[in-house]
């Protein structure tokens, strides 16, 4: 008997760990196994052909926000073409009520709520033996014409007891990164989280080390630790950080850190890593004490800001900070204040997303209690709250795009951060200014963003004389960066002209290699003027090979 697992990822770079986890357990149930791994961008007809061509007795799939609609369409087609095939779904989308998924007329015969490894294996053993499944915890579906809901699946308390799959699955692995689970569960109380107050279980350092040995042997150079809160147990976080840093220096690790629990000891350990070895995602969510209280989040604003500052002070680590718009009790002014406070600390990125009422969370189960109105289908975004109107939430979405396009862009990050420090209201003023000038549907190319920011900053200077000195410096550096990146010299941000003569006697090398053959030179009217020298041949005509500072422009 054969199981076909339909693994639908958001992109080619991602991998379905669910397929690997479940396969390891299904081996014990003595079923044949095949994985059809695709993305949401693939042709659904061709995917269906692959699934049906495998002649499955069972089709299983994990449902997520991003793939729910795609997978649902495929499973309906499987049901129509192969009605005797049983269908099983699990994953985050099955953490709430599963009556619509596995009830009358639903997508599946069975939906599994919670950890699926043992529940799925038990289900397959029952089906193979021709026995009923109705007593297996976590399973939901139709039994003798009645919808049966068996609550949550039993958790795996001995986390090391789950078999490792990396040695087998990484044999021909070619993707840029892989995920690794070193713990499950989270003791924090956030009402929006599917792991709220779930029992934490850890893998031993020896098991983590063994899995990483397989990963390294396969040539994988980036590992994303998928623990809900890597530093929930501070002492364990220290042990694993040293293990990652000292024993696997050639691997880049992605960690999800709670800044409110990020202490000086862990900062000291991370500070000794090679530059770029650790990428850190800091879950801020908001910086409002009343909102923390509503959410039952176990943190204080002071500790959160202190931890974020400590993280951002780690010059060898890249820090991404997360915020959520639409949280109960949060106002637009609160969000703007949060953004201002965070931009001053200068994380590499600030990611602002609208609140989603995820299945199985308290906010999704009773949104009326907090006055939340949200989409009833994925991605379940909040549409309005008592303190945020639909228009204000849309404004927050525009702010999110501006952050991504300007603050988070490596080429523009320092300029935007410096401008925001000089003018705390910069982001909201920028959103108002740009709203009627450009569409927000399509991300502008980098040159267009340079031009837009330049025009905006110069208008701010004309409007507010108190900003002249700090913003003029930002504008000058923005201009320099334009030419340094090799953007159009003829149609640049400031006056410039071709330079046909030899280097002026007062020219001082700022950067670059003066020995490289120069194809052309442009004199740019910065303060003071600069000569940008462009190379030829392999360097390309737009490649700047040397920059000189001049005392005079003529």
Secondary structure, DSSP 8 states (H G I E B T S, - for coil): -EEEEEEEESSTT---HHHHHHHHHHGGGT-EEEEEEEETTS-HHHHHHHHHHTT-SEEEEE--TTTHHHHHHHHHHHHHH-TTSEEEEESGGGSS--HHHHSTT-S-SEEE-S--HHHHHHHHHHHHHT---TTSTTEEEEETTEEEE--S----SSGGGS---HHHHTTT--SS-EEE-SEEEE----TT-TTTTEEEEE--HHHHHHHHHHHHHTT--EEEE--S-TTSSHHHHHHHHHIIIII-TTSEEEEEE-GGG--HHHHHHHHTS-TTSEEEEEEEE---HHHHHHHT-S--HHHHHHHHHHHHT-TTSEEEEEEEES-TT--HHHHHHHHHHHHHHT-SEEEEEE-B--TTSHHHHTGGGGT-EE-SSTT-BEEEBTTB-HHHHHHHHHHHHHIIIIIS-TTTHHHHHHHHHH-TTHHHHHHHHHHTTS-SSS---HHHHHHHHHHHHHHHHHH-GGGHHHHHHHHHHHHHHHHHTT--STT-SS-EEE--S---TT-EEEEE-TTS--SEEEEE--SS-EEEEE--GGG-TT-EEEEEE-S---
